Amino acid sequence: MASRRPPTTKISAIVSDVDGTLVTNDKQLTDRSRAAVAAIRKAGIPFSIISSRPPRGIAPLMKALGIDRPSAGFNGGVVVAPDLSVLQQHLISPETARRTVDFLAGREVDTWVFSGQDWLLQNDAGPHVEHETFTVGFPPIVVAEFGKALDTAAKIVGVSKNHDFLTGCEIELAELMGDAATVVRSQLYYLDTTDRLANKGVGLLELAKLVGVPPSEIAVIGDGGNDVTMFEQAGLSIAMGNAQPAVKAEAHFVTASNSEDGFAAAVERFILGGER
């Protein structure tokens, strides 16, 4: 557990999750969060974001915050430059993609496939479609079948309003996939399947290499189960107040929630303020 290792005394870079962390529940950057990132930049510390969103969905935030270092989408599966050119990527194998889609279909779980720049689905009246459209900033493409998109899928998402049912699906699908894929929920209602190397822990290591900073000198902030792997790799880990207890238990520190400027508070207290 990250909480069993002492936090680093030297921070040379910062990597933040996006939804549930950097932005509010209505997907906005607060003035205080913007000021925190500006203070990070003024201190000369590289700042990147890592998200379950597709790179296209984090581009507006990168622009708004003036991020000039590589960042990552798809839970670390695709690392991009500020202009969204791909620097590293780990796609789901076609066989694994098809097994995942078949598993979700067998349990009548709505399924989304992210392939290339596209977001594909079969039911545009399904749960959270409108919410995701607002989040990523572009609409889905409705298809009769996923077809060849499964040959180049970066992320497959099972979506359900029944959180307990999705918990069971997560356990079952993770066992089915074994070492072939990473299966983890990015939100209580989103079950993400990505390549086995497409997780935020590996993503953090790749960002560290590109920025030229050892992971032991990187501070990370996140709220989801998919953030735990980067907690394990980082020198300083901070969980949001809105995180589940199991996620908080893996972090060095816990800040306020994303509705209470928890990201900014974490930067002010634990990173720039040195309260560690």
SULKA-V85786 format. One record per pair of residues at least 6 apart in sequence whose C-alpha atoms are under 8 Angstrom apart, sorted by the first residue. I is the first residue (numbers start at 1). J is the second residue. If there is no record, write none. Layout:
i=[I/I]
j=[J/J]
This chain:
i=[1/1/1/2/2/2/2/2/2/3/3/3/3/3/4/6/7/7/7/7/7/8/8/8/8/9/10/11/11/11/11/11/12/12/12/12/12/13/13/13/13/13/13/13/14/14/14/14/14/14/14/15/15/15/15/15/15/15/15/15/16/16/16/16/16/16/16/16/17/17/17/17/17/17/17/17/18/18/18/18/19/19/19/20/20/20/20/20/20/21/21/21/21/21/21/21/21/22/22/22/22/23/23/23/24/24/24/25/25/27/30/32/32/33/33/33/34/35/36/36/36/37/37/38/40/40/40/41/46/46/47/47/48/48/48/48/49/49/50/50/50/50/50/50/50/51/51/51/51/51/51/52/52/52/52/52/53/53/53/53/54/54/54/54/54/55/55/55/55/55/55/56/56/56/57/57/57/57/58/58/59/59/62/62/67/68/68/69/69/69/70/70/70/70/70/70/70/71/71/71/71/71/72/72/72/72/72/73/73/74/74/74/74/75/75/75/75/75/75/76/76/76/76/76/76/76/77/77/77/77/77/77/77/77/77/77/77/77/78/78/78/78/78/78/78/79/79/79/79/79/79/79/80/80/80/81/89/90/90/90/90/91/91/91/91/91/91/91/92/92/92/92/92/92/92/92/92/93/93/93/93/94/94/94/94/96/96/96/97/97/97/97/98/100/100/100/101/101/103/104/104/104/105/109/109/109/110/110/110/110/110/110/111/111/111/111/111/111/112/112/112/112/112/112/112/112/113/113/113/113/113/113/113/113/113/113/113/114/114/114/114/114/115/115/115/115/115/115/116/116/116/118/118/119/119/119/120/120/120/120/120/121/121/121/121/121/122/122/122/122/123/124/124/127/127/127/128/133/133/154/154/155/155/155/155/156/156/156/157/157/157/157/158/158/158/159/159/159/159/160/160/160/161/162/163/163/166/166/166/170/170/170/170/173/174/174/174/174/177/179/180/180/181/181/181/181/181/182/182/182/182/182/182/182/182/183/183/183/183/184/184/184/184/184/185/185/185/185/185/186/186/186/186/187/187/199/199/200/200/200/200/200/201/201/201/201/201/201/201/202/202/203/204/204/204/204/205/205/208/208/208/215/215/215/216/216/216/216/217/217/217/218/218/218/219/219/219/219/219/219/220/220/220/220/220/220/221/221/221/221/221/222/222/222/222/223/223/223/223/223/223/223/223/224/224/224/225/225/227/228/228/231/231/231/231/232/236/236/237/237/237/238/238/238/238/238/238/239/239/239/239/239/239/239/240/240/240/240/240/240/240/240/241/241/241/241/241/241/241/242/242/242/243/248/255/255/255/255/256/256/256/256/257/267/269/270]
j=[232/250/251/231/232/237/250/251/252/249/250/251/252/253/252/252/235/236/237/252/276/216/217/235/236/276/217/217/218/219/235/271/45/46/213/217/218/45/46/47/213/217/218/219/45/46/47/48/218/219/220/47/48/49/50/204/218/219/220/221/22/47/48/49/50/220/221/222/49/50/51/220/221/222/223/227/49/50/51/222/25/27/51/222/223/224/240/242/258/221/222/223/240/257/258/262/263/29/33/258/263/29/30/258/30/258/259/258/259/135/261/261/264/261/263/264/65/264/264/267/268/47/65/65/46/47/272/47/69/211/67/69/67/69/70/71/71/72/71/72/73/75/76/200/203/58/72/73/74/75/76/73/74/75/76/186/73/74/75/136/73/74/114/117/136/72/73/74/78/80/84/84/117/136/135/136/137/138/73/136/82/84/68/82/82/81/82/81/82/211/79/80/81/82/207/210/211/79/80/81/82/207/78/79/80/203/207/79/80/154/155/194/198/194/198/199/200/203/226/198/199/200/201/202/203/204/88/89/90/91/154/194/195/197/198/199/200/203/86/87/88/89/90/154/198/86/87/88/89/203/206/207/86/87/88/87/198/154/195/197/198/152/153/154/155/194/195/198/151/152/153/154/155/181/194/195/196/151/152/153/195/150/151/152/153/177/180/181/150/151/153/156/150/156/173/193/111/156/173/110/111/158/111/158/159/160/123/126/127/158/159/160/121/122/156/157/158/159/119/120/121/122/156/157/158/159/119/120/121/146/149/150/153/154/155/156/157/120/153/154/155/156/149/150/152/153/154/155/152/153/154/140/141/139/140/141/140/141/142/143/146/140/141/142/143/146/142/143/144/145/142/140/142/159/160/161/159/139/140/194/195/192/193/194/195/192/193/194/190/191/192/193/190/191/192/166/189/190/191/166/189/190/189/189/188/189/188/189/191/183/184/185/191/183/181/182/183/184/183/196/195/196/193/194/195/196/197/192/193/194/195/196/197/198/199/191/192/193/194/191/192/193/225/226/191/192/224/225/226/192/224/225/226/224/225/226/229/226/227/228/229/230/227/228/229/230/231/232/233/229/230/230/215/230/233/234/215/233/214/215/218/233/234/235/233/234/235/236/234/235/236/234/235/236/234/235/236/237/238/271/230/231/234/236/237/238/237/238/239/240/263/238/239/240/243/239/240/241/242/243/244/247/248/243/244/247/244/247/247/247/250/237/238/250/251/250/251/252/251/252/253/251/252/253/254/255/266/247/248/251/252/253/254/255/248/254/255/256/257/258/262/263/248/254/255/256/257/258/262/256/257/258/257/254/262/263/265/266/262/263/265/266/263/273/275/276]
